[in-house]
Amino acid sequence: MIMDITGKDVLITAIEETVSELLDMMASIDESKINTVPYKDSWTAAQLSRHLTKSNYGMARAMCSKSKPADRDPGEKIAELKKTFLDFSRQLKSPDFVVPEEGPYEKQAAIAELNKSVKLLIENTNQADLTDLVDNLPLGPITKLEILHFVLYHLQRHLHQLKKISVALKNK
């Protein structure tokens, strides 16, 4: 399956809409609570933002990284990625390199950096061949098309988490 420009545009639009919702939610959280742990075994809202920022920068680099034409369907792993990342009943473990630092974080800086990471990702995506395969990621051999789906599902997963954090912080 070769991804046409319309497909890429639809994915980018979905990513932008999800990020917009994330940024609005981050902006709505009181500055004094942005670094507050909302419940046991949770990141703060600021740490969640930092995690997404680190992940997005990594995926932006992957879009420009050395790759080769896929010898399989470039969308083969999409369903698996969706199933994994949108299963909110499971807690997933992040690789160490995207685990956020303790903080504290400044709210506006965290929001700006998350926004900047997404802009770079989209910029790099627009220059990438989405059917190419990247070998050196924790997700295993993955196409750039699958990376873009990973980003979308990852953002959606953490939007769900941020909603829970926001509710918990209002009750603190």
C-alpha positions in Angstrom: 0.0 0.0 0.0 1.5 3.3 -1.1 0.4 6.2 1.0 -0.9 9.1 -1.1 -0.6 12.7 0.0 -4.2 12.8 1.1 -3.6 10.0 3.5 -0.5 11.8 4.9 -2.5 15.0 5.2 -5.3 13.2 7.1 -2.8 11.7 9.6 -1.1 15.1 10.1 -4.4 16.7 10.6 -5.4 14.1 13.2 -2.0 14.6 15.0 -2.5 18.4 14.9 -6.0 18.1 16.3 -4.9 15.8 19.1 -2.0 18.1 20.0 -4.3 21.1 20.0 -6.5 19.3 22.5 -3.4 18.4 24.6 -2.1 21.9 24.6 -5.5 23.4 25.5 -5.8 21.0 28.4 -2.2 21.8 29.6 -3.1 25.5 29.4 -6.2 24.9 31.5 -4.2 23.3 34.4 -3.4 25.8 37.1 0.3 26.8 37.1 0.6 25.9 40.7 -0.5 22.3 40.0 1.4 21.5 36.8 4.2 19.8 38.8 1.8 18.1 41.2 1.6 14.3 41.2 -2.2 13.7 40.8 -2.3 10.1 42.0 -0.1 7.1 42.8 2.2 6.0 40.1 1.4 8.9 37.8 3.5 11.5 36.2 2.7 15.2 36.7 1.0 17.0 33.8 4.3 18.7 33.1 6.2 15.4 33.0 3.6 14.0 30.6 4.2 17.0 28.3 8.0 16.4 28.6 7.6 12.7 27.7 5.6 13.6 24.6 8.1 16.2 23.6 11.1 13.8 23.9 9.2 11.1 22.0 8.2 13.6 19.2 11.7 14.8 18.8 12.9 11.2 18.5 10.2 10.4 15.9 11.1 13.7 14.0 14.7 12.4 13.8 13.5 9.0 12.6 11.6 10.7 9.7 15.0 12.0 8.5 17.1 9.0 9.4 18.7 6.5 7.1 16.0 4.2 5.8 15.4 1.7 3.0 12.4 0.7 1.0 10.2 -1.7 2.9 10.1 -5.3 1.7 6.6 -5.7 3.3 3.3 -3.8 3.5 4.3 -0.4 4.9 1.1 -0.4 7.0 1.5 -3.9 8.4 2.0 -2.8 12.0 -0.7 -0.1 12.2 -3.4 -2.3 13.7 -1.0 -3.7 16.3 0.2 -0.2 17.2 -3.4 1.0 17.6 -4.4 -2.0 19.7 -1.5 -1.5 22.0 -1.5 2.2 22.5 -5.3 2.7 22.7 -5.8 -0.1 25.2 -6.2 2.2 28.2 -6.6 -0.8 30.6 -2.9 -1.6 30.2 -0.1 0.4 31.7 2.9 0.6 29.4 6.5 1.1 30.3 8.4 3.9 28.5 11.9 3.4 27.3 14.4 5.2 29.6 15.3 7.8 27.0 11.8 9.3 26.9 11.1 9.1 30.6 10.8 12.7 31.8 13.1 14.3 34.3 11.7 15.0 37.7 11.2 18.7 37.1 9.9 21.1 38.2 8.8 22.5 34.8 7.5 25.9 33.8 4.1 25.6 32.3 4.4 27.9 29.3 7.9 26.6 28.4 6.6 23.0 28.5 3.7 23.9 26.2 5.9 25.8 23.8 8.4 22.9 23.6 5.7 20.3 23.0 4.3 22.5 20.2 7.8 22.9 18.7 8.4 19.2 18.7 5.2 18.5 16.8 6.0 21.2 14.2 9.4 19.7 13.6 7.9 16.2 13.3 5.4 17.4 10.7 8.1 19.4 8.8 10.3 16.2 8.6 7.3 14.0 7.8 6.5 16.2 4.8 9.9 15.4 3.4 9.9 11.7 4.1 8.9 8.7 2.0 6.4 7.0 4.4 6.9 3.6 2.7 10.6 3.5 3.8 11.7 1.3 6.7 13.7 2.4 9.7 15.7 -0.2 11.6 17.1 1.4 14.7 14.0 2.2 16.9 12.7 0.5 20.0 9.6 -0.5 18.0 11.7 -2.7 15.8 11.9 -2.4 12.1 9.1 0.1 11.3 8.0 2.2 8.3 7.7 5.9 8.5 4.0 5.5 7.8 3.8 3.3 10.9 5.8 5.8 12.9 3.3 8.5 12.0 0.5 6.2 13.3 2.5 5.5 16.4 2.8 9.2 17.0 -1.0 9.7 16.6 -1.9 6.7 18.9 0.8 7.7 21.5 -0.6 11.3 21.6 -4.2 10.0 21.9 -3.1 7.7 24.7 -1.6 10.5 26.7 -4.5 12.9 26.0 -6.6 10.3 27.7 -4.1 10.2 30.6 -3.9 14.0 30.8 -7.7 14.2 31.1 -7.5 11.9 34.1 -4.7 14.0 35.6 -6.6 17.2 35.1 -9.7 15.8 36.9 -7.6 14.5 39.7 -5.8 17.9 40.1 -9.1 19.7 40.3 -10.1 17.5 43.2 -6.8 18.1 45.1 
